[in-house]
Amino acid sequence: MKPDDLLPRARAVLTTTPARWLSLTETLPVDDLTRPPAPDQWSAAECLRHLLDVERAVFPIRVRAFLAGQDFPGFDPDAQPPADLSRPAEMAREFAGLREQSLALLAQLTPADLDRTARHAELGPVTLGDMIHEWAAHDLNHTVQAERALMQPFIIGCGPWRTAGYFADHDVGGSETD
């Protein structure tokens, strides 16, 4: 992707994510949002909680580090404190507010800023452009992961469409008793 295209395209992705989460959390039952698709896999609410965590503690902080010429540590999602997942709509609203601030920060960047470098504690030298790509991909990754979790009860109940493999890319193999 050309540097002149990256910022508006990443901004487009990052702008859509809060609206998707607000819609999901305001319309779906909490049970659907908190149901893990399979043992040891994240529920939709856990995906949202992770996005909220990184919106607080990762991406905006890293953008500021790049702009200040500073290196930054890695992020371990498993080291975050346990979350109360019982109020996903509140998490979505908090995420939307934080993302608004992040988008304002992103709006200050220019294509020339994308060449700024820093050292990631685990990955070594990275550019701000690398990280902006990762930020948009990260949003999409966890939204797809959440939607896959939400699909499971419907996939399980779709009879011959399931056995014909229509959802093979998304079926985590659970059963109606899961």
matplotlib code that plots the C-alpha trace (Angstrom):
import matplotlib.pyplot as plt

x = [0.0, 1.3, 2.2, -0.3, -3.1, -2.3, -3.5, -7.0, -7.5, -6.4, -8.6, -11.6, -11.1, -10.5, -13.5, -15.9, -14.9, -16.6, -19.9, -19.8, -19.3, -21.9, -24.4, -23.5, -23.6, -26.8, -28.8, -27.5, -28.2, -25.3, -25.4, -24.5, -21.7, -20.2, -20.5, -17.1, -17.2, -15.2, -13.1, -10.1, -11.3, -12.4, -16.0, -17.1, -17.1, -13.5, -12.5, -14.1, -12.3, -9.0, -9.7, -10.5, -7.3, -5.1, -7.0, -6.1, -2.5, -1.0, -1.8, -2.1, 0.8, 2.9, 2.0, 3.1, 6.3, 7.1, 6.4, 8.7, 11.5, 11.1, 11.1, 8.3, 7.6, 5.6, 2.1, 1.0, -2.8, -2.7, -1.1, -4.2, -6.4, -9.6, -12.4, -16.1, -17.7, -21.3, -21.8, -20.5, -22.5, -20.7, -17.3, -18.3, -19.2, -15.9, -14.1, -15.9, -14.8, -11.2, -11.2, -12.4, -9.3, -7.1, -8.6, -7.8, -4.2, -4.1, -5.4, -2.3, 0.0, 1.4, 2.7, 6.2, 5.6, 5.1, 8.9, 9.6, 11.3, 11.3, 12.4, 9.7, 10.9, 10.1, 10.1, 13.1, 13.0, 9.6, 8.2, 5.1, 3.8, 4.2, 2.3, -0.5, -0.9, -0.9, -3.5, -6.0, -5.4, -5.6, -9.1, -10.3, -8.8, -10.5, -13.8, -13.7, -12.8, -15.8, -18.1, -16.9, -17.8, -21.2, -21.8, -21.4, -24.9, -26.3, -23.8, -24.6, -28.3, -28.2, -28.4, -27.4, -25.7, -23.2, -22.6, -22.2, -19.3, -20.9, -19.3, -16.1, -13.9, -15.7, -17.1, -15.1, -16.6, -18.8, -22.0, -25.5, -24.6, -21.6]
y = [0.0, 3.4, 5.7, 8.3, 5.6, 4.0, 6.7, 7.2, 3.5, 2.6, 5.4, 4.0, 0.6, 2.1, 4.3, 1.4, -0.8, 1.1, 1.3, -2.4, -3.1, -0.6, -2.3, -5.8, -5.0, -3.0, -5.6, -9.1, -10.8, -10.7, -14.5, -14.6, -12.1, -13.9, -17.5, -18.8, -20.6, -23.5, -24.3, -21.9, -19.6, -16.0, -15.0, -11.9, -10.0, -11.1, -9.9, -6.5, -6.4, -7.0, -4.2, -1.9, -2.9, -2.2, 1.1, 2.2, 0.8, 0.1, 1.8, 5.5, 5.2, 3.7, 6.4, 9.0, 7.0, 7.1, 10.8, 11.4, 9.1, 6.6, 2.8, 0.8, -2.5, -5.4, -6.1, -9.3, -9.7, -12.5, -10.3, -8.0, -8.2, -10.4, -8.4, -8.1, -9.1, -8.8, -5.3, -5.5, -2.4, -0.3, -1.7, -0.8, 2.8, 3.2, 1.7, 4.1, 7.1, 6.0, 5.3, 8.8, 10.1, 7.7, 8.9, 12.5, 11.4, 9.5, 12.6, 14.5, 12.1, 12.7, 10.2, 11.4, 10.3, 6.7, 6.3, 7.0, 4.1, 2.7, -0.5, -2.8, -4.9, -8.2, -7.5, -5.1, -2.1, -1.2, 1.8, 3.8, 2.6, -1.0, -0.3, 1.5, -1.5, -3.8, -1.6, -1.9, -5.6, -6.1, -4.5, -6.6, -9.8, -9.5, -8.4, -11.5, -13.6, -12.2, -12.7, -16.3, -16.8, -15.3, -17.6, -20.9, -21.4, -20.6, -22.9, -25.7, -25.4, -25.1, -28.8, -29.9, -26.6, -27.4, -31.0, -29.8, -27.6, -24.2, -22.8, -24.9, -21.8, -20.7, -23.8, -24.5, -28.0, -27.5, -29.3, -28.3, -29.4, -27.0]
z = [0.0, -0.9, 2.1, 0.8, 0.9, 4.2, 6.6, 5.0, 4.4, 8.0, 9.3, 7.4, 9.1, 12.5, 12.2, 11.4, 14.4, 17.2, 15.3, 14.6, 18.3, 19.4, 17.1, 18.2, 21.9, 21.7, 19.8, 20.8, 24.1, 26.6, 26.7, 22.9, 23.4, 26.3, 25.0, 24.0, 20.6, 22.0, 25.1, 25.4, 22.7, 23.2, 23.2, 21.3, 24.6, 25.3, 21.8, 22.6, 26.0, 24.3, 21.8, 24.7, 26.5, 23.5, 22.8, 26.3, 26.6, 23.2, 19.9, 20.9, 23.3, 20.5, 18.1, 20.6, 21.2, 17.5, 17.4, 20.4, 19.0, 21.8, 21.8, 23.4, 25.2, 23.9, 25.1, 26.7, 26.6, 29.0, 31.6, 31.8, 34.8, 34.6, 33.0, 33.9, 30.7, 31.9, 30.4, 26.8, 25.8, 28.4, 27.1, 23.5, 24.5, 26.4, 23.4, 21.0, 23.2, 23.3, 19.6, 18.9, 20.7, 18.8, 15.5, 16.4, 17.1, 13.8, 11.9, 13.0, 11.1, 7.7, 5.2, 6.1, 9.7, 8.5, 8.0, 11.7, 13.4, 16.9, 18.6, 19.7, 22.6, 21.0, 17.3, 16.9, 14.6, 13.2, 11.4, 12.3, 8.9, 10.0, 13.1, 11.4, 9.1, 12.2, 14.0, 11.2, 10.7, 14.5, 14.5, 11.7, 13.1, 16.4, 14.8, 12.6, 15.7, 17.6, 14.7, 14.4, 18.0, 17.5, 14.4, 16.3, 17.6, 14.2, 12.4, 14.8, 14.1, 10.3, 9.6, 6.1, 5.3, 8.1, 7.1, 3.5, 4.7, 3.9, 7.0, 7.1, 7.4, 10.6, 12.2, 15.4, 15.7, 18.8, 19.3, 20.4, 24.0, 24.2]

ax = plt.figure().add_subplot(projection="3d")
ax.plot(x, y, z, "-o")
ax.set_aspect("equal")
plt.show()
